[in-house]
C-alpha cells in the first residue's frame, strides 16, 4: 500500500527527447577536443618531426636542462657531447629542443 502511493506521487519523467539531453555533453566534448586534445596532438606531431630531423652537429637541450652537441644518432638514442671528453647517451624522447645555430651559449 505504501509502495504504490509513493510511486504515484513521483513526478512523471519526460518532456524532451533523448538527443536534447545529450546536446550539452556533446558540446562539452567538442570544446575539449578543440581546446585540449587537438593542440596537444599537434604539439606531439611537431616534436616527433623535430626528433626525426636531428643530425650530427645539432645543438640540443634535453628535458633535464642539459645542453650539448649531437655526436651520433641511432634509432632510439643519441650520443650527446656535453663537455670535452664527456659524452652521454640520451633517449630521443628526452630531447626538448634543437637550439638555433646562431644562439649564444
Rosetta silent file (secondary structure, phi, psi, omega in degrees, C-alpha in Angstrom):
SEQUENCE: XXXXXXXXXXXXXXXXXXXXXXXXXXXXXXXXXXXXXXXXXXXXXXXXXXXXXXXXXXXXXXXXXXXXXXXXXXXXXXXXXXXXXXXXXXXXXXXXXXXXXXXXX
SCORE:     score description
SCORE:     0.000 S_00000001
   1 L     0.000  -45.546  179.212    0.000    0.000    0.000 S_00000001
   2 H   -68.756  -33.867 -178.064    2.734    2.457    0.872 S_00000001
   3 H   -66.532  -44.420 -178.099    4.768    1.494   -2.164 S_00000001
   4 H   -66.659  -36.219  179.072    2.004    2.159   -4.640 S_00000001
   5 H   -71.812  -31.918  177.227    1.231    5.549   -3.185 S_00000001
   6 H   -67.391  -40.811  178.705    4.925    6.510   -3.281 S_00000001
   7 H   -68.066  -33.297 -179.510    5.152    5.578   -6.938 S_00000001
   8 H   -70.121  -29.038 -177.876    2.023    7.500   -7.673 S_00000001
   9 H   -83.459  -13.112 -178.744    3.460   10.635   -6.073 S_00000001
  10 L   -67.760  139.975  179.078    6.668   10.574   -8.132 S_00000001
  11 L   -67.313  146.768 -178.961    6.799   13.232  -10.844 S_00000001
  12 L   -76.033  127.885  177.566    6.401   11.957  -14.356 S_00000001
  13 L   -81.739  148.142  179.130    9.622   11.905  -16.319 S_00000001
  14 L   150.941 -161.578 -179.486    9.517   13.142  -19.847 S_00000001
  15 L    76.587   93.720  179.894    9.476   16.325  -21.795 S_00000001
  16 L   106.431  150.963 -178.688   12.189   16.359  -24.438 S_00000001
  17 L   -92.530  175.150 -178.677   13.845   13.704  -26.461 S_00000001
  18 H   -65.471  -35.805 -177.700   16.962   11.728  -25.731 S_00000001
  19 H   -65.831  -40.843 -179.287   19.027   13.795  -28.175 S_00000001
  20 H   -66.139  -26.009  177.516   18.282   17.102  -26.453 S_00000001
  21 H   -77.671  -21.306  179.329   19.521   15.664  -23.176 S_00000001
  22 H   -93.841   -9.256 -178.435   22.851   14.708  -24.795 S_00000001
  23 H   -58.186  -46.247  178.141   23.453   18.053  -26.547 S_00000001
  24 H   -61.893  -38.031  178.396   25.294   19.646  -23.572 S_00000001
  25 H   -65.913  -40.692  177.760   27.509   16.578  -23.238 S_00000001
  26 H   -65.313  -42.134  178.340   28.311   16.637  -26.950 S_00000001
  27 H   -62.703  -40.311  178.660   29.105   20.363  -26.808 S_00000001
  28 H   -63.385  -42.434  178.475   31.475   19.835  -23.868 S_00000001
  29 H   -62.956  -42.493  179.650   33.302   17.090  -25.795 S_00000001
  30 H   -63.153  -42.396  178.676   33.642   19.311  -28.883 S_00000001
  31 H   -63.760  -45.674  177.391   35.021   22.177  -26.783 S_00000001
  32 H   -60.115  -39.376 -179.287   37.517   19.859  -25.056 S_00000001
  33 H   -61.328  -48.367 -175.912   38.604   18.492  -28.426 S_00000001
  34 H   -77.659  -24.975 -179.038   39.377   21.913  -29.895 S_00000001
  35 H   -94.904  -27.334 -175.273   40.876   23.423  -26.733 S_00000001
  36 H  -119.779  -54.308 -170.800   42.838   20.476  -25.310 S_00000001
  37 H   -71.433  -49.935 -175.914   43.143   17.378  -27.466 S_00000001
  38 H   -63.029  -47.028  177.570   43.837   18.871  -30.904 S_00000001
  39 H   -62.411  -35.393  179.240   46.593   21.310  -29.801 S_00000001
  40 H   -67.583  -39.426  176.801   48.275   18.555  -27.802 S_00000001
  41 H   -65.132  -38.739  179.192   48.261   16.218  -30.817 S_00000001
  42 H   -65.018  -42.338  179.607   49.703   18.994  -32.993 S_00000001
  43 H   -65.773  -39.511  178.807   52.496   19.666  -30.500 S_00000001
  44 H   -65.437  -38.428  178.720   53.325   15.939  -30.269 S_00000001
  45 H   -65.333  -43.185  178.462   53.487   15.701  -34.072 S_00000001
  46 H   -63.037  -39.050  179.411   55.856   18.690  -34.273 S_00000001
  47 H   -65.720  -41.800  176.892   58.072   17.133  -31.559 S_00000001
  48 H   -61.665  -41.976  178.473   58.242   13.821  -33.473 S_00000001
  49 H   -64.557  -38.975  177.708   59.210   15.681  -36.658 S_00000001
  50 H   -63.188  -43.078 -179.632   61.915   17.578  -34.764 S_00000001
  51 H   -65.599  -37.452  179.209   63.317   14.310  -33.372 S_00000001
  52 H   -68.775  -25.105 -176.823   63.342   12.698  -36.815 S_00000001
  53 L   -91.860   -1.645 -179.201   65.270   15.682  -38.233 S_00000001
  54 L   -67.498  136.218  179.488   68.082   15.651  -35.637 S_00000001
  55 L  -136.779  169.301  179.991   71.507   15.146  -37.186 S_00000001
  56 L   -59.612  134.606  178.974   75.144   15.132  -36.111 S_00000001
  57 L    97.853  -12.127  178.249   76.348   18.596  -35.089 S_00000001
  58 L   -68.700  140.748  174.096   72.954   19.917  -33.925 S_00000001
  59 E   -90.574  128.356 -175.462   72.966   21.815  -30.653 S_00000001
  60 E  -129.032  167.937  170.554   70.264   20.454  -28.367 S_00000001
  61 E  -132.822  131.362  179.073   68.808   20.805  -24.896 S_00000001
  62 E   -82.393  168.268  178.148   67.418   17.808  -23.014 S_00000001
  63 L   -67.962  -16.981  175.403   64.265   17.886  -20.924 S_00000001
  64 L   -85.626   -4.178  176.673   66.560   17.771  -17.878 S_00000001
  65 L    94.132   12.857  179.729   68.202   21.039  -18.948 S_00000001
  66 L   -89.039  127.924  177.422   71.495   19.639  -20.233 S_00000001
  67 E   -94.275  144.000  178.676   72.957   21.466  -23.235 S_00000001
  68 E  -168.744 -179.773  179.348   75.082   19.579  -25.712 S_00000001
  69 E  -120.140  135.359 -178.520   76.041   18.816  -29.295 S_00000001
  70 E   -70.231  126.112  178.038   74.875   15.689  -31.103 S_00000001
  71 E  -102.231  -35.738 -176.755   77.785   13.332  -31.825 S_00000001
  72 E  -152.526  138.215  179.678   75.933   10.247  -33.066 S_00000001
  73 E  -115.595  125.098  174.908   72.314    9.473  -33.946 S_00000001
  74 L  -115.257 -174.312 -175.710   70.879    5.986  -33.584 S_00000001
  75 L   -64.590  -48.086 -177.178   67.328    4.738  -33.930 S_00000001
  76 L  -114.601  -10.359 -176.149   66.181    5.385  -30.337 S_00000001
  77 E  -129.104  164.002  178.450   69.184    7.074  -28.737 S_00000001
  78 E  -136.220  134.923  174.423   71.534    9.984  -29.347 S_00000001
  79 E   -90.270  122.792 -174.788   75.124   10.395  -28.187 S_00000001
  80 E  -118.594  128.977  175.837   75.497   13.953  -26.868 S_00000001
  81 E   -90.173  118.816 -177.119   78.773   15.705  -26.130 S_00000001
  82 E  -107.384  -15.402  176.057   78.239   17.922  -23.097 S_00000001
  83 E  -161.940  174.811  177.122   81.902   18.862  -22.376 S_00000001
  84 L   -59.396  127.526  179.252   85.420   17.989  -23.569 S_00000001
  85 L    59.612   22.259  177.223   85.777   14.213  -23.406 S_00000001
  86 E  -126.515  113.731  178.879   82.318   13.855  -21.811 S_00000001
  87 E  -126.096  142.283  177.175   79.605   12.136  -23.817 S_00000001
  88 E  -127.980  149.357  177.846   76.240   10.861  -22.632 S_00000001
  89 E   -99.610  127.428 -175.006   73.718    8.629  -24.320 S_00000001
  90 E  -126.958  138.999  173.202   70.183   10.068  -24.249 S_00000001
  91 E   -69.474  145.756 -177.417   66.901    8.605  -25.475 S_00000001
  92 H   -58.718  -35.596 -176.752   65.390   10.660  -28.286 S_00000001
  93 H   -61.532  -22.253 -176.728   62.171   11.290  -26.353 S_00000001
  94 H   -93.167    8.704  173.347   64.108   13.316  -23.767 S_00000001
  95 E   -84.285  119.103 -176.948   65.370   15.886  -26.267 S_00000001
  96 E   -83.906  -49.257 -177.173   63.365   19.025  -25.525 S_00000001
  97 E  -146.529  156.838  167.808   64.586   21.379  -28.242 S_00000001
  98 E  -102.874  119.717 -176.344   67.085   21.806  -31.030 S_00000001
  99 L   -76.656  147.696  176.900   68.753   25.141  -30.437 S_00000001
 100 L   -63.621  151.375 -178.715   69.245   27.585  -33.297 S_00000001
 101 L   -61.508  -36.315 -174.649   72.744   27.720  -34.808 S_00000001
 102 L   -87.785    2.321 -179.397   73.239   31.403  -34.019 S_00000001
 103 L   -69.136  134.370  178.313   72.243   31.128  -30.328 S_00000001
 104 L   -79.192  144.749  178.663   74.975   32.241  -27.914 S_00000001
 105 L   -93.211    0.000    0.000   75.977   29.809  -25.171 S_00000001
